[in-house]
């Protein structure tokens, strides 16, 4: 039986995963009910609550917690694995499974492989940045500086050109650079390039690259929960829509032009057969993904672009929803104070009655002795 620190860590990890799954369902219902009344920015913040719940190391009991809907156990012990959120049969089965050595080895093997994959993507992004060359067009560099002033971005951004990318992407967060495909400048107009720059600068202002690293690490630890991967996909889709809205807010009335720009980058031919197709790379934020799995998200983005109207006030609905879900989702259920009674087998015999007669315990003990003596005779 594996009762070491790894098994205990897996129990805590499973508890956080179950809690986050319940919160993810509530967030999904809230997004479905509010619909257009919830802006992409606030949808990102709502899905971020699930990521925070996955990595939340604190326990804050509260009467308004979502997890009060389940009954709390009467007794807690280091070997209990969340019996308050699962039926007793499933909880016992989960405890028995987590106490096996092979479960820890499987979790560590898959987590290590995902960690190595994460390190490989980081190395590829570093190599991609080193192989890129600075953009020669001074007009394009000037246009980027103007967009940075308009977007109030003060972090220096390098503008590089690479033949290994199919769409503009932001690389790095400490020393960011903007990679654009070779030949894209000749294919897009100045206004279209401004929209591209505003989109990538929105990623920089939101610190999406750093958030992407946190999201990738959370997925490494919670790889066994399919809802974690679905939440990551919803968060990335909402994040792209939020950057689209930020780009359109700087250029009112450019909905059609912006949508056509995205389609141009989607169907443009590649000048290099060795271009890199990166999906969900933590260190890079691509504007367009050419993978077939991203087509549904791209269609949703284009619909959101066509419906975008500047000046819409949805922050009241978003702020109230976020605050309510944070209060019920980032807190834990209050334990029920039910003291455990003494073990009857170890309890002392009760005191004699006031009438001086034998107690029930003594009477029962004498009767059992009498029956034993009769049986021996």
Buried (B, 14 or more C-beta within 10 A) or exposed (E): EBEEEBBBBBBEBBBBBBBBBBBBEBBBEBBEEBEEEBBBBBBBBBBBBBBBBBEBEEEEEBEEBBBBEBEBBEEEEEEBBBBBBBEEEEBBEBBEEBBEEEBBEEBEEEBEEBBEEBEEBBEBBEEBBEEBEEBEEEEBBEBBBEBBEBBEBEEEBBBBBBBBBBBBBBBBBEEBBBBBBBBBBEEBEEEBBBBBBBBBBBBBBBEBBBBBBBBBBBBBBBBBBEBBEEBBBBBBBBBBBBBBBBBBBBBEEBBEBBBEBBEBBBEBEBEEEEBBEBEBBBBBBBBBBBEEEBEEBBEBBBEBBEEBEEEEEBEEBBEEBBEEBBEBBBBBBBBEEEEEEEEEEEEEEEEEEEEEEEEEBEEEEEEEEEEEEEEEE
